[in-house]
Amino acid sequence: MTNSKKIILIGYDGCQLLDITGPASVFSMANKVAGEDIYSVLIASPVGRPIETDSGVTLQSQPLSEIEATPRDTILVAGADTRPLSRVMKNKMLLSWLVSKETTVARLSSVCSGSFILARAGLLKKRAATTHWLGCDRLAQDYPDIQVDKDALFVKDGKVWTSAGVTTGIDMALVMVEQDLTAQIANDIARRLVLYARRPGHQSQFSSLLQAQSKAGEAFRPLIDWMKSNLDKSLDIPHLAERACMSERSFYRHFTDQLGVTPAQFVLSLRLEAARCLIVEKRSLKQVAAEAGFGSVPRMSTAFEKRFGMRAALYRSLHSAEKNTGTGG
């Protein structure tokens, strides 16, 4: 393992377990898929002792002072809830250690609220970054010199990476593996971990349906469920207003006020999310366009590229590596 890239996962009492074990699983699986020890995964903490995570699971850790970071290595800082996070942000040893490694390592990264630790150390100054949606406003308020992206799953600014939280650490780790190795290996890892789909960093932290369900009142929840199941039908205002038993003018006003977007914008978001999921299922683009309600491939592709930053055909190619018949166990 002397030539392997170290993945230094930094935890502490109260840190989120999945912030550590999610990325650890990705990099460990990369060794299996590649057939060689590309990565050496280490769990570290400021003092190097068993650390109790938020779920009660205890992890063994090595002291940071004994870890030698090199230009090949990646540091990843886990997040936590407010109380344990506040405690560790006062740990001068941890902050100074992170600062001392900034110019050394290949990547310096965080999962979820771990971005607050990087920010406290001054490592996000004048950089773009993200964190869990619950903490985005606080991060922007406490550190106005950070360009906080409230929507991204993860953000890469130079060698510094930050992710939105919990499972997005897995998405970020997969992109790191793709950067180090190949997209096919990253896709193989995603399949072995039985992930539904690899998500690009610019994808929103929430699906349109999830956001709508949290905002919609009783008047619109049944309608939204129906819309999701009938994307191939006409979902213009006259049809939706009739189904909601409202006048067109009243429907438009109440829907927009309640959900924060116009009916047309919401329908487009639902169709784009459906298209993205159908593409991963290896449907033809013509089938996807029809089932998602776009009517034609060119119309879908134009909307897809505008929203996700890549053409639908390219998105499909990123998820179409030959299926690996091995298991992840």
Secondary structure by P-SEA (a helix, b strand, c coil): cccbbbbbbbbcccccccccaaaaaaaaaaaaaaccccbbbbbbccccccccccccbbbbbcccccccccccbbbbbbbbcaaaaaaaaacaaaaaaaaaaccccccccccccaaaaaaaaccccccccccccccaaaaaaaccccccccccccccccccccccccaaaaaaaaaaaaaaccaaaaaaaaaaaccccccccccccccaaaaaaaccccccaaaaaaaaacccccccaaaaaaaacccaaaaaaaaaaaccccaaaaaaaaaaaaaaaaaaacccaaaaaaaaccccaaaaaaaaaaaccccaaaaaaaacccccccccc
